[in-house]
Amino acid sequence: MLALIGAEAAARVRRDHPLAPFTSFRIGGPADLMFEPADVEMLGRVLAAAHELRIPVTLLGGGTNVLVSDRGVRGLVIRLGRDFDYRRWGDEIEQTVTVDVGAATRLGKLVKESVERGLEGLEFAAGIPGTVGGGALMNAGAFGGEIGAAIVDIEGVSLDGKKIVFDRSELEFSYRRLALRVELMVTSVRFRLLRSSVGKLRRIVEAVQGKRRSKQPLGLPNAGSIFKNPQGEFAGRLIERAGLKGRTLGQAQVSPGHANFIVNLGGAKASDVRDLMGLIQDEVWERSGVWLEPEVRLVGEWG
């Protein structure tokens, strides 16, 4: 593959590269190959080469909603780095402003900058971990808001190396999901935000962050909500009713503060987390007759 992608791209490929530092769980084995592109064109060349050679590709965003196997990930892992961390603000038109955002931009950074510019539409996302690209693909949301509502279009590169732009009319957002006709590595997202009061937006952000601090475990590595909320119910409430708050398996624990979080107590293995997830699903099914669907994505080689 290295011969196909050119010297500059080849110099950015790392072998047997640890992945745990790139995940919020701080868990997981190495990638056979790890690559961080310098730009969209380089990303396209590498994806095209991997497609031609039938090398498996795993796309890793901010690592906040993934559980990487202890055995690591076979093939090529692609992660967007600081070259894709940017904001390009447009002009105000009829009280709205568009902004083109690099997919590697932390969602929290975008929220902060939007609020300080007096732009409304993303303040509900204050404190949501992860990147803009990952947030778009999972339609990240909290406290009644969803990121998809503010998105105008999405640019990315398909797994066979083609650059694609999806207009708003082609984006099918649903609860914690964006359906696209092809699998895509998102490279940038365009948002449309509404002019508002900086003071008002700051107060909303303070309230949102206060709710997060009171309900969510912020001191231990975790991947955010482990399960999606079933229709008309809360996953955390179902898990708590099953008596699972504080349940520990190895060094993985159902958070005593919020039952829909699993935390790494220190040295947890991916298998600890996966097995604890299975235990939760089984016991909630027995107790409530509801099968919980994971929100966290399992990647890598699992036995």
NORVEN-V582199 format. One record per residue. N is the residue number from 1. PHI is phi in whole degrees, 0 to 359 (none if undefined). Layout:
# NORVEN-V582199
n->{N | N}
phi->{PHI | PHI}
This chain:
# NORVEN-V582199
n->{1 | 2 | 3 | 4 | 5 | 6 | 7 | 8 | 9 | 10 | 11 | 12 | 13 | 14 | 15 | 16 | 17 | 18 | 19 | 20 | 21 | 22 | 23 | 24 | 25 | 26 | 27 | 28 | 29 | 30 | 31 | 32 | 33 | 34 | 35 | 36 | 37 | 38 | 39 | 40 | 41 | 42 | 43 | 44 | 45 | 46 | 47 | 48 | 49 | 50 | 51 | 52 | 53 | 54 | 55 | 56 | 57 | 58 | 59 | 60 | 61 | 62 | 63 | 64 | 65 | 66 | 67 | 68 | 69 | 70 | 71 | 72 | 73 | 74 | 75 | 76 | 77 | 78 | 79 | 80 | 81 | 82 | 83 | 84 | 85 | 86 | 87 | 88 | 89 | 90 | 91 | 92 | 93 | 94 | 95 | 96 | 97 | 98 | 99 | 100 | 101 | 102 | 103 | 104 | 105 | 106 | 107 | 108 | 109 | 110 | 111 | 112 | 113 | 114 | 115 | 116 | 117 | 118 | 119 | 120 | 121 | 122 | 123 | 124 | 125 | 126 | 127 | 128 | 129 | 130 | 131 | 132 | 133 | 134 | 135 | 136 | 137 | 138 | 139 | 140 | 141 | 142 | 143 | 144 | 145 | 146 | 147 | 148 | 149 | 150 | 151 | 152 | 153 | 154 | 155 | 156 | 157 | 158 | 159 | 160 | 161 | 162 | 163 | 164 | 165 | 166 | 167 | 168 | 169 | 170 | 171 | 172 | 173 | 174 | 175 | 176 | 177 | 178 | 179 | 180 | 181 | 182 | 183 | 184 | 185 | 186 | 187 | 188 | 189 | 190 | 191 | 192 | 193 | 194 | 195 | 196 | 197 | 198 | 199 | 200 | 201 | 202 | 203 | 204 | 205 | 206 | 207 | 208 | 209 | 210 | 211 | 212 | 213 | 214 | 215 | 216 | 217 | 218 | 219 | 220 | 221 | 222 | 223 | 224 | 225 | 226 | 227 | 228 | 229 | 230 | 231 | 232 | 233 | 234 | 235 | 236 | 237 | 238 | 239 | 240 | 241 | 242 | 243 | 244 | 245 | 246 | 247 | 248 | 249 | 250 | 251 | 252 | 253 | 254 | 255 | 256 | 257 | 258 | 259 | 260 | 261 | 262 | 263 | 264 | 265 | 266 | 267 | 268 | 269 | 270 | 271 | 272 | 273 | 274 | 275 | 276 | 277 | 278 | 279 | 280 | 281 | 282 | 283 | 284 | 285 | 286 | 287 | 288 | 289 | 290 | 291 | 292 | 293 | 294 | 295 | 296 | 297 | 298 | 299 | 300 | 301 | 302 | 303}
phi->{none | 301 | 291 | 275 | 258 | 91 | 296 | 296 | 290 | 300 | 292 | 265 | 271 | 243 | 264 | 47 | 270 | 299 | 253 | 307 | 295 | 262 | 240 | 289 | 285 | 60 | 226 | 129 | 275 | 275 | 268 | 306 | 225 | 235 | 220 | 238 | 286 | 273 | 199 | 295 | 296 | 295 | 301 | 298 | 297 | 292 | 296 | 296 | 294 | 297 | 295 | 297 | 270 | 58 | 273 | 299 | 239 | 241 | 263 | 244 | 272 | 280 | 74 | 264 | 231 | 231 | 236 | 270 | 302 | 299 | 280 | 88 | 235 | 281 | 85 | 248 | 254 | 246 | 228 | 275 | 254 | 294 | 294 | 248 | 249 | 205 | 227 | 238 | 275 | 268 | 277 | 280 | 229 | 51 | 68 | 236 | 228 | 262 | 217 | 268 | 237 | 296 | 296 | 275 | 296 | 293 | 301 | 299 | 294 | 296 | 300 | 300 | 294 | 296 | 298 | 293 | 268 | 72 | 243 | 260 | 143 | 231 | 298 | 298 | 273 | 303 | 94 | 290 | 283 | 99 | 257 | 296 | 298 | 295 | 298 | 293 | 293 | 255 | 47 | 305 | 203 | 190 | 51 | 88 | 250 | 224 | 297 | 300 | 296 | 257 | 273 | 265 | 203 | 227 | 250 | 190 | 234 | 286 | 291 | 259 | 92 | 267 | 283 | 226 | 240 | 254 | 285 | 310 | 294 | 262 | 262 | 254 | 272 | 217 | 300 | 56 | 200 | 236 | 269 | 236 | 284 | 223 | 287 | 224 | 266 | 292 | 250 | 204 | 227 | 256 | 247 | 242 | 241 | 257 | 297 | 209 | 269 | 300 | 299 | 299 | 293 | 297 | 294 | 296 | 298 | 299 | 293 | 297 | 293 | 296 | 298 | 297 | 299 | 280 | 245 | 245 | 284 | 258 | 263 | 235 | 302 | 203 | 246 | 76 | 297 | 279 | 238 | 288 | 286 | 296 | 301 | 76 | 213 | 245 | 301 | 300 | 292 | 295 | 293 | 295 | 298 | 280 | 74 | 257 | 302 | 85 | 298 | 239 | 223 | 61 | 254 | 256 | 222 | 291 | 303 | 294 | 273 | 215 | 291 | 268 | 240 | 251 | 246 | 268 | 286 | 126 | 84 | 295 | 263 | 300 | 295 | 299 | 294 | 298 | 292 | 292 | 299 | 297 | 299 | 299 | 301 | 296 | 285 | 293 | 299 | 296 | 280 | 238 | 73 | 243 | 264 | 280 | 263 | 299 | 265 | 285 | 258 | 271 | 232 | 104 | 264 | 246 | 279}
